[in-house]
Amino acid sequence: MPAAMTSFPFLSAARRWRAAAGAGFALLAWLSGCVVAQVGASRALDAPAAAVACAPAELPYALPGPVLTAPQLAADTLLRRHFTAPTLAAANRYGLAPALHQLVAAPLGSLARLSARQRVGEQLAALALLVGSTTAELDCEEERADQVADYLLDQAARRIRRYTLLAIVLGALGTVVTGGLALLEVRKSIYRPVGIAFGLAGAALGLLSLYAPDARISYAHRRNALADIGLVDLGPVTTQPRTLAAPVWAYLTAPAGATGALSRREALLHRWQTTGELGARSSADRQRLLYLLFGRGGTYAASELQMRANFYDQLESSVALLKQELTQLAAQVAALP
């Protein structure tokens, strides 16, 4: 008789069966641990994202003066004589035309002119601070979405590493168990199914790491600047924004460039819906994302939070360009005698 068949003659059939049962219990324990780990990971994502106070503490800034109509602005020859047409149009959008008229109408060297110049300077400084405050809020919302997206991506990477490690351990354990059962002279009809079970368990863990659904998280944004940009799709267009301050809203809704050109708000919305992140999606998926991104919040995946952060980054860049108009206006005010 071969040596392999006489190595353990003292083992009875009952002991061999107990060894096979122990291997089966070992496999069950590993699979149970995997399930428990997965449940723990899913529960960790049930908690809503922590709220971050990105909104300003006070009410939005109002325009310092009335906005003149196009005929009124065209009739003011005094303003047209001292300011270029683009700069004068920008100043009128931000309610600065009345203060500028008082400045250029005051006699040179008079106390009234000095007081008017100081008033214009204060209004320009307040507008500049408003732009800085708005861009800071938009940047805060961008970073907030990015941080939660990074958290979800980190959870997904941990899940893949966990499944990969368990698949490797199960493969090695299956080899050891089946080899041990063979040495114990357990019948092939017993240890071969055990080896197959270990192999199937390892394959299942590998598939879970590849095809597991994306982790999602509850993410609220009751104050949402993107809603102002997407009003055309969420309801009737209003003249007043719900989040952005009036001067910023006036800048975003004014035609950019030549007459008839799209406003910056329209250009942003068109870019997002056609050539941007939403352009390659189906109509139903695009509409769902529009309501999710422009609404009060919902359940987000990591890719959707990254999309939201990207939208905020583009909106922040557009608002920051308002400083160019303020710089040109401040330069022409400083050039006045």
Secondary structure, DSSP 8 states (H G I E B T S, - for coil): --GGGSS-TT--HHHHHHHHHHHHHHHHHHHHHHHHHHHHHHHHTTS-------S-SS-----SS----HHHHHH-HHHHHHS-HHHHHHHHHTT-HHHHHHHHHS-TT-HHHHHHHHHHHHHHHHHHHHHHHHHHHHHHHHHHHHHHHHHHHHHHHHHHHHHHHHHHHHHHHHHHHHHHHHHTT--HHHHHHHHHHHHHHHHHHHHHHHH----EEEEE-SS-HHHHHTHHHHS---SS-SSS-HHHHHHHHSB-SSTT--BHHHHHHHHHHTTSTTTTS-HHHHHHHHHHHHSSEEEEEHHHHHHHHHHHHHHHHHHHTHHHHHHHHHHHHHT--
